[in-house]
């Protein structure tokens, strides 16, 4: 079967469900390739008439917001022992160094860490549980969570979808050169947010002798 015919046979509801589920589980704190799944699905929607990019973006946003909220509740109830348990189960993602880096970002940036954390894989996994552990007020977390989910999930879907549409048109004229240019132009806007988010993640305390950080909820 031709590849395009096979793609056209994929039920749209299956794509929506997979994207929402994977992103929701990643946001909850389970290390999964949520961004890769979203980008792949958005590209598929640009070639698959049955997959609506608006519905796809809405499902991705819902998965991000709901998953983060569940992660927040789990973190608030489980506290720091939860982080230690996650470190034992997923040492590659929840090592002490990763936890310390994410915690410093939260203590320094608060709500902005939740918002921009959407654009960084490490903070995307930590955001919900860590905000709960640090007792960040839920209304603050929810506002940043919803806005970040819309910006990341909706923005990524829109950018990748239009890149796919433009690339298909350009490929008919300029072959692979058109695809390269379309991708470069389409991803520029996303890189701005990613760079800012990485700078926040890399922030370090000025001195190791600083007093104990105040929890985010105070």
C-alpha positions in Angstrom: 0.0 0.0 0.0 1.2 3.5 -0.8 2.4 5.5 2.2 -0.1 8.3 1.6 -2.9 5.8 1.3 -1.9 4.2 4.6 -1.8 7.6 6.3 -5.3 8.4 5.0 -6.5 5.2 6.5 -5.5 6.2 10.1 -8.7 7.2 12.0 -8.6 10.8 13.1 -10.1 9.9 16.5 -7.1 7.6 17.1 -4.6 10.4 16.4 -6.5 12.8 18.7 -6.6 10.3 21.5 -3.0 9.3 21.2 -1.8 12.9 21.2 -3.9 13.8 24.2 -3.0 10.7 26.2 0.8 10.9 25.6 1.0 14.6 26.4 -1.2 14.1 29.4 1.0 11.4 30.8 4.1 13.3 30.1 2.7 16.4 31.9 1.7 14.2 34.8 5.4 13.4 35.3 6.0 10.2 33.2 8.9 10.7 30.8 7.4 10.3 27.3 8.1 12.0 23.9 5.1 14.3 24.0 6.7 17.0 21.7 7.7 14.4 19.1 4.2 12.9 19.1 2.7 16.4 18.7 5.0 17.5 15.9 4.4 14.2 14.0 0.7 14.5 14.4 0.7 18.1 13.2 2.7 17.2 10.1 0.3 14.3 9.5 -2.7 16.7 9.7 -1.2 18.8 7.0 -1.3 15.8 4.7 -4.4 14.0 6.0 -7.7 15.8 5.2 -9.5 13.9 7.9 -7.4 15.3 10.8 -8.5 18.8 11.9 -5.5 20.8 13.2 -7.8 22.8 15.4 -9.2 19.7 17.1 -5.7 18.3 17.3 -4.4 21.4 19.0 -7.4 21.4 21.4 -6.7 17.8 22.4 -3.0 18.5 22.9 -3.8 21.5 25.1 -6.4 19.6 27.1 -3.9 16.7 27.7 -1.3 19.2 28.8 -3.5 21.1 31.2 -5.2 18.1 32.7 -2.0 16.1 33.0 -0.3 19.0 34.7 -3.2 19.5 37.1 -3.1 15.8 38.1 0.7 16.0 38.5 0.2 19.0 40.8 -2.3 17.2 43.0 0.0 14.1 43.2 3.0 16.3 44.1 1.1 18.3 46.7 0.0 15.1 48.4 3.2 13.1 48.0 5.7 15.9 48.9 9.4 15.4 48.6 9.3 11.6 49.2 7.6 11.5 45.9 10.6 13.1 44.2 12.9 10.6 45.9 10.7 7.7 44.7 10.7 9.1 41.1 14.5 9.4 41.3 14.7 5.7 42.1 12.3 4.7 39.3 13.5 7.1 36.6 17.1 8.1 37.6 17.8 9.4 34.1 15.1 12.0 34.3 14.6 12.6 38.0 18.2 12.6 39.3 19.1 14.9 42.2 20.8 17.3 39.7 17.7 17.5 37.5 15.4 18.0 40.5 17.7 20.7 41.9 17.9 22.6 38.5 14.1 22.5 38.1 13.5 23.6 41.8 15.9 26.6 41.4 13.9 27.6 38.3 10.6 27.4 40.2 12.0 29.3 43.2 13.4 32.1 40.9 10.7 32.4 38.4 7.5 31.1 40.0 4.5 31.1 37.6 6.8 31.9 34.6 8.7 28.6 35.3 5.4 26.8 34.7 4.6 28.8 31.6 8.0 28.6 29.9 8.6 25.1 31.3 6.2 23.9 28.6 8.9 24.6 26.0 11.7 22.6 27.9 11.5 18.8 28.1 12.9 18.6 31.6 10.6 21.3 33.1 7.6 20.0 31.1 7.8 16.7 33.1 8.6 18.4 36.4 6.1 21.3 36.3 3.0 19.7 37.8 4.5 17.5 40.5 7.2 20.1 41.5 4.7 22.9 41.8 2.6 20.7 44.1 5.6 19.8 46.2 6.5 23.5 46.6 2.9 24.3 47.5 2.5 26.9 44.7 -1.0 28.4 45.1 -3.2 26.4 42.7 -4.8 29.4 41.1 -1.4 30.7 40.1 -0.4 27.3 38.8 -3.6 26.9 36.9 -3.3 30.3 35.1 0.3 29.6 34.1 -0.6 26.0 33.2 -3.5 26.9 30.9 -1.7 29.7 29.2 1.5 27.6 28.8 -0.5 24.7 27.4 -2.3 26.8 24.9 1.0 28.6 23.8 2.9 25.3 23.5 0.4 22.8 22.2 -1.7 25.2 20.1 1.4 27.1 18.9 3.3 24.0 18.0 0.4 22.5 16.1 -0.2 25.7 14.2 3.4 26.3 13.2 4.1 22.6 12.2 0.8 22.4 10.3 1.5 25.4 8.2 5.1 24.3 7.7 3.7 21.1 6.3 1.3 22.8 4.0 3.9 25.3 2.7 6.5 22.5 2.3 4.1 20.4 0.2 3.5 23.3 -2.1 7.2 24.3 -2.3 8.3 20.7 -2.9 6.4 20.7 -6.2 8.6 23.6 -7.4 11.9 23.5 -5.5 12.1 19.9 -4.2 14.1 19.5 -0.9 15.3 23.1 -1.0 11.7 24.3 -0.4 11.3 21.9 2.5 14.4 23.1 4.2 13.5 26.8 3.8 9.9 26.2 5.0 11.1 24.4 8.1 13.6 27.0 9.0 11.1 29.8 8.6 8.4 28.0 10.5 10.5 27.0 13.5 12.1 30.5 14.1 9.2 31.7 16.2 9.4 28.6 18.4 13.1 29.0 19.0 12.6 32.4 20.7 10.5 30.9 23.4 12.7 27.8 23.8 15.8 30.0 24.2 14.2 32.0 26.9 13.0 28.9 28.7 16.5 27.3 28.6 18.0 30.4 30.1 15.5 30.2 32.9 16.4 26.5 33.4 20.1 27.2 33.5 19.8 29.9 36.2 21.9 29.3 39.2 22.0 30.8 42.7 24.5 33.6 43.0 26.1 32.0 46.1 26.1 28.6 47.6 25.7 30.2 51.1 22.4 31.7 50.3 19.6 31.1 52.9 17.2 28.3 52.5 14.8 29.1 49.6 11.2 30.0 50.6 8.6 27.6 49.2 6.7 28.8 46.2 3.4 28.9 48.2 4.6 31.5 50.7 
